[in-house]
Amino acid sequence: MNCDLIQRMISIREELHRIPEIAGKEVKTAAVIRRELAKIPGIRILKPFLETDTVAFIDGKAPGKNVTLRADIDALAVTEETGAEFASGIPGMMHACGHDVHTAILLGAAEVLAARRGEFAGSIRLVFQPGEESKAMARDLIAAGALLEPVPDFSAALHVEPGLPAGTVGVKNGCMASSCIHFKVEFTGRGGHGSLPHLSRNPVLAAVSAVNELQYVVTNWIDVQKPAVISICNINGGQMDNVIPESCTFGGTLRSLDNETAGELRDALQSICQGAAALHRVRCDIRFSGDYPAVINTDSGVKIACQAAEAAGLPVHNLSESAMSSEDFSCFMLSSRDGVFIRLGAGEDQPPLHNVKFLPPPEVVDAGIRYMTSVALTALGSQE
């Protein structure tokens, strides 16, 4: 790989790391991406489908299949503690999930692939996606038409992974990342004095009843052979010791390793919460958001990923377990004829994703560019 290219992409990664922006607000990030793509001959940049996305094409020497490569670009609302010279310059914001690395990798791969466009038939779509964290904006981007004309024959993405040796390609047949549904449940009753509970309708009791009953869903509602997780992550209701509040809310996530079980978890949550509301004579409103389908790798997609890694000189690690974290690249895979999602090793001594000290080493950029370039060419059939 060209050393000058790698150094430039490492510098861009550092530039992006200094300007982290949260989901849907990636204005400066998108400007950097479009600036760099505009420098590359042979790249056709489209108008945004949302506001901060960038979609571009590299057209080959003749018509053929389409391969879509995706990088997520958003950051997290956490305060960085890495001590890096290029640490975040925006208070309370940080690239704690490596999306700055993903973006630099795809920019580097774009430059390599554009220079080799005379070697392949078909097209390569580059997607720099906003809002992967919490908002699952892949769904919005696809609904706006970003994957039409043409529909992808193959989609590929990667995510840096602490715990794996740097530059290692981690892959697994079947489920790579769980489904995830965010929920917020609000019970609304009738407030009153704590000494006269019979004159009130206590939403706190309904919330507590629902939370307790939800702990039995995985054991009593779901097939024991299918992993599932219900996490209650917050609960809020009332402030005074002697005042029954008007409302009480709780929120969390539902996760599973297949999309059918995800639907069962959602149905169970609705049934239990509505039942608790009826029992305690209060109203229940349930809001779902950030719906992430499970990421399911096909056998054919894994085969292409392994061939691409071998061609790029990168070691392959067969992952034994699915991750219970989620990824909205699943929406790309459901909208494509085939595809693959891999984990790119960020180092065995790295802290976990979303940690305030997470900082992948620069050599990961080189490995990522080699992999993304290779997987595109392999999927197009121009690299055996």
CORQUIDA-V930899 format. One record per residue. N is the residue number from 1. SS is DSSP state (h for helix, s for strand, l for the rest). OMEGA is omega in whole degrees, 0 to 359 (999 if undefined). Layout:
N SS OMEGA
N SS OMEGA
//
This chain:
1 l 181
2 l 183
3 h 179
4 h 178
5 h 182
6 h 180
7 h 178
8 h 180
9 h 174
10 h 178
11 h 178
12 h 176
13 h 180
14 h 177
15 h 180
16 h 181
17 h 180
18 h 187
19 l 182
20 l 180
21 l 185
22 l 188
23 l 177
24 l 182
25 l 190
26 l 185
27 h 180
28 h 179
29 h 179
30 h 179
31 h 177
32 h 181
33 h 182
34 h 176
35 h 183
36 h 178
37 h 181
38 h 180
39 l 189
40 l 177
41 l 175
42 l 178
43 s 180
44 s 185
45 s 180
46 l 173
47 l 180
48 l 175
49 l 174
50 l 175
51 l 187
52 l 175
53 l 170
54 s 176
55 s 182
56 s 182
57 s 166
58 s 181
59 s 181
60 l 186
61 l 182
62 l 177
63 l 180
64 l 182
65 l 173
66 s 171
67 s 180
68 s 178
69 s 184
70 s 170
71 s 174
72 s 193
73 l 187
74 l 182
75 l 183
76 s 179
77 l 175
78 l 182
79 l 186
80 l 176
81 l 181
82 l 185
83 l 181
84 l 177
85 l 181
86 l 181
87 l 181
88 l 175
89 l 181
90 l 183
91 l 176
92 l 179
93 l 181
94 s 170
95 l 183
96 l 180
97 l 173
98 l 182
99 h 172
100 h 177
101 h 180
102 h 183
103 h 179
104 h 179
105 h 182
106 h 175
107 h 178
108 h 178
109 h 178
110 h 180
111 h 180
112 h 183
113 h 178
114 h 179
115 h 182
116 l 185
117 h 175
118 h 183
119 h 184
120 l 171
121 l 181
122 l 182
123 s 176
124 s 177
125 s 177
126 s 181
127 s 174
128 s 192
129 s 173
130 l 165
131 l 174
132 l 182
133 l 172
134 l 186
135 l 180
136 l 186
137 l 172
138 h 180
139 h 179
140 h 182
141 h 180
142 h 178
143 h 179
144 l 175
145 l 186
146 l 181
147 l 176
148 l 174
149 l 2
150 l 170
151 l 182
152 l 169
153 l 181
154 s 176
155 s 182
156 s 175
157 s 177
158 s 173
159 s 177
160 s 187
161 s 173
162 l 181
163 l 175
164 l 177
165 l 183
166 l 178
167 l 178
168 l 177
169 s 178
170 s 185
171 s 181
172 l 170
173 l 179
174 s 187
175 s 175
176 s 182
177 s 187
178 l 167
179 s 176
180 s 174
181 s 175
182 s 178
183 s 172
184 s 181
185 s 178
186 s 174
187 s 180
188 s 181
189 l 179
190 s 181
191 l 178
192 s 182
193 s 181
194 l 180
195 l 183
196 l 185
197 h 182
198 h 177
199 h 180
200 l 171
201 s 196
202 l 180
203 h 179
204 h 179
205 h 178
206 h 180
207 h 180
208 h 179
209 h 181
210 h 180
211 h 180
212 h 183
213 h 180
214 h 180
215 l 181
216 l 183
217 h 184
218 h 182
219 h 188
220 h 183
221 l 191
222 l 176
223 l 184
224 l 179
225 l 185
226 l 180
227 l 178
228 s 181
229 s 168
230 s 180
231 s 172
232 s 189
233 s 176
234 s 174
235 s 184
236 s 177
237 l 177
238 l 179
239 l 184
240 l 180
241 l 185
242 l 179
243 s 174
244 s 186
245 l 177
246 l 186
247 s 176
248 s 182
249 s 168
250 s 183
251 s 180
252 s 182
253 s 173
254 s 182
255 s 176
256 s 182
257 l 172
258 l 188
259 h 177
260 h 179
261 h 176
262 h 178
263 h 178
264 h 177
265 h 179
266 h 179
267 h 180
268 h 179
269 h 181
270 h 182
271 h 183
272 h 182
273 h 177
274 h 177
275 h 178
276 h 179
277 h 179
278 h 181
279 h 184
280 l 173
281 l 177
282 l 178
283 s 180
284 s 175
285 s 182
286 s 178
287 s 176
288 s 178
289 s 175
290 s 183
291 s 180
292 s 172
293 l 177
294 l 175
295 s 184
296 s 177
297 s 174
298 l 176
299 h 181
300 h 178
301 h 178
302 h 178
303 h 179
304 h 179
305 h 180
306 h 176
307 h 180
308 h 179
309 h 180
310 h 180
311 h 181
312 h 180
313 l 182
314 l 179
315 l 180
316 s 176
317 s 178
318 s 182
319 l 183
320 l 185
321 l 172
322 l 176
323 s 176
324 l 168
325 l 189
326 l 186
327 l 182
328 l 168
329 h 175
330 h 179
331 h 176
332 h 183
333 h 178
334 h 180
335 l 182
336 l 178
337 l 178
338 l 179
339 s 180
340 s 177
341 s 181
342 s 173
343 s 179
344 s 183
345 s 179
346 l 179
347 l 184
348 l 182
349 l 180
350 l 171
351 l 184
352 l 174
353 l 180
354 l 176
355 l 184
356 l 179
357 l 181
358 l 183
359 l 180
360 l 180
361 l 185
362 l 182
363 h 177
364 h 178
365 h 178
366 h 181
367 h 180
368 h 178
369 h 180
370 h 180
371 h 185
372 h 175
373 h 184
374 h 182
375 h 177
376 h 182
377 h 179
378 h 180
379 h 178
380 h 179
381 l 181
382 l 180
383 l 181
384 l 999
//
